[in-house]
């Protein structure tokens, strides 16, 4: 009977993942090595700096880009994280977030530009992005673990897949929203495609692109906690330990540290987007 | 009122290729090849435009094509040529295809069929790199309705955009940009950002950006339509003035007939993607090709465009200097006139004799035959008052002023003061009321339009 037949989606996916795994083993290993090297290098660097110095430097950076209020918040927040002895997990999470975000930007911005420049590319990408974003985040952990084992690298990969869509979407949107006469002007004056992109479209789309960056960072952070489940060290692992041992206080402390990091990153990127939007006024006296 | 009335001269005796209203030095000869030429140019938007072109070629209308295939027809089968150094206006209502046609000229829109030739080179045959080179060297970019200047760049950086794209040395970019800024009267604003400028000033930036390119062809798309009326008029005047200095080939798109008449050496009126009439300002006004154009010109301010030439009527009767009063009176009676223009053998106007003056003179001569004048000489001469005369290119506005204080007909004379026609008050009123004037002038206009 037709109704008795079960479509073997699960076994198809497994076969696909396994065949990819065996065919691309060397590629995955190489990629894993690079990611591991970058994260560990970053983490080593951050750990080499005395906490107080790092605290001051980060607070100063935030003050410069987003004002003294957020700078003060950063200083107090980082002091608190160090005080509750979550400094090392905090640095691990920061390394993971930064590495994943660099990967997201390197892949997401060109994909967004491609989607904006071709309707066909957009039509192909849209359902894939929908799929990536709506699939429960945990599901990505399984293939990530299959391809890269447990630890930081599958955490970065799962984070990457989950956090990529908003950046691609908003880069696409931002570029498509550039007034058509500005684009026509660039063409009329004989600009090449690259000149049009660099001199007209990207500067105009920048506020929207920054909003996309902001959103992807937020998703990135939320995924980093989940990545604790597959052995990515950091604040996520601390939260998980709190859950497993039913230690409410410990779990809350780790959660608080994530919140502090999230607020700082959110306001910082938002400040960037605002500054760009107000660029005209900021440069007025120049 | 045009500063140079000869500019509106649509006299058939002018050589067909001669640019009107230009300095002689810059004037190309009649044989000069057209700057831009369109040959059966067609643009159909949307998927599979070829079938729509076939449908149109078989006699289908734009509206039928839209309903049947869902493709918008921008421009269909347009042939025209733009002469070097002229201001060529594309005019029509929105949706008539005028902006599409403008964008076909530099291939911002890719033509579905037909050719665009600039200086004899078919742009549709060029590779992309070649096309970019043409856009940089033959065209001065484009001036847009909404200015299309970059909000994040200063005035100077906006104006040098076209030069930056060509990767010219920075010093040259700056020098040429500053010259162009000076030319449009924005000196001192180089460092300002667009948001700090008024609409009129922003459009000057757009204009300067094009002028800095220093290429022959200037494309302007509803360039002044977004400005408020006072600024718009000011910019129009400045463009006319600027054009006299820089002598570009300008293709100007507008939906405003007054603007078209003011700026255009020639005007192409578009409707549904086709050119329905092409001609000088006066031809369009006096001899509209169809109801559409006629409806279009109905509301226009004719006073600055129409001239004595187009509303004058043939002279029914004149008196010669040698004519006696009796002859003159007989002519007046026969033609039902209240006076006669008096001309000499070369048809030069000598004066005006009104019926009252002639009768008065005859009365004096009859009452005192030989007391004051020697043997009957007086009745033989006509009593001449100075005649009101105007040139062929006198505008309607001036004619109104001239006619206001008198009931005499106005004599229209050519450069040699020879009588060419008369303008009576009725003709002026008819012209204002947009009736086609029943005169030789309108006949000439129609012949020129054909």
HADDOCK unambig.tbl for C-alpha pairs under 7 A between the chains (distance, minus, plus):
assign (segid A and resid 181 and name CA) (segid B and resid 148 and name CA) 5.48 0.50 0.50
assign (segid A and resid 182 and name CA) (segid B and resid 148 and name CA) 4.86 0.50 0.50
assign (segid A and resid 182 and name CA) (segid B and resid 149 and name CA) 6.78 0.50 0.50
assign (segid A and resid 185 and name CA) (segid B and resid 142 and name CA) 6.65 0.50 0.50
assign (segid A and resid 185 and name CA) (segid B and resid 148 and name CA) 6.52 0.50 0.50
assign (segid A and resid 187 and name CA) (segid B and resid 108 and name CA) 6.98 0.50 0.50
assign (segid A and resid 188 and name CA) (segid B and resid 108 and name CA) 6.83 0.50 0.50
assign (segid A and resid 188 and name CA) (segid B and resid 135 and name CA) 6.44 0.50 0.50
assign (segid A and resid 188 and name CA) (segid B and resid 141 and name CA) 4.80 0.50 0.50
assign (segid A and resid 188 and name CA) (segid B and resid 142 and name CA) 6.08 0.50 0.50
assign (segid A and resid 189 and name CA) (segid B and resid 135 and name CA) 6.20 0.50 0.50
assign (segid A and resid 189 and name CA) (segid B and resid 136 and name CA) 5.97 0.50 0.50
assign (segid A and resid 189 and name CA) (segid B and resid 141 and name CA) 4.43 0.50 0.50
assign (segid A and resid 189 and name CA) (segid B and resid 162 and name CA) 5.24 0.50 0.50
assign (segid A and resid 190 and name CA) (segid B and resid 132 and name CA) 4.79 0.50 0.50
assign (segid A and resid 190 and name CA) (segid B and resid 133 and name CA) 6.92 0.50 0.50
assign (segid A and resid 190 and name CA) (segid B and resid 135 and name CA) 5.13 0.50 0.50
assign (segid A and resid 190 and name CA) (segid B and resid 136 and name CA) 5.23 0.50 0.50
assign (segid A and resid 190 and name CA) (segid B and resid 165 and name CA) 6.98 0.50 0.50
assign (segid A and resid 191 and name CA) (segid B and resid 165 and name CA) 5.59 0.50 0.50
assign (segid A and resid 279 and name CA) (segid B and resid 152 and name CA) 6.89 0.50 0.50
assign (segid A and resid 280 and name CA) (segid B and resid 152 and name CA) 6.03 0.50 0.50
assign (segid A and resid 280 and name CA) (segid B and resid 193 and name CA) 6.77 0.50 0.50
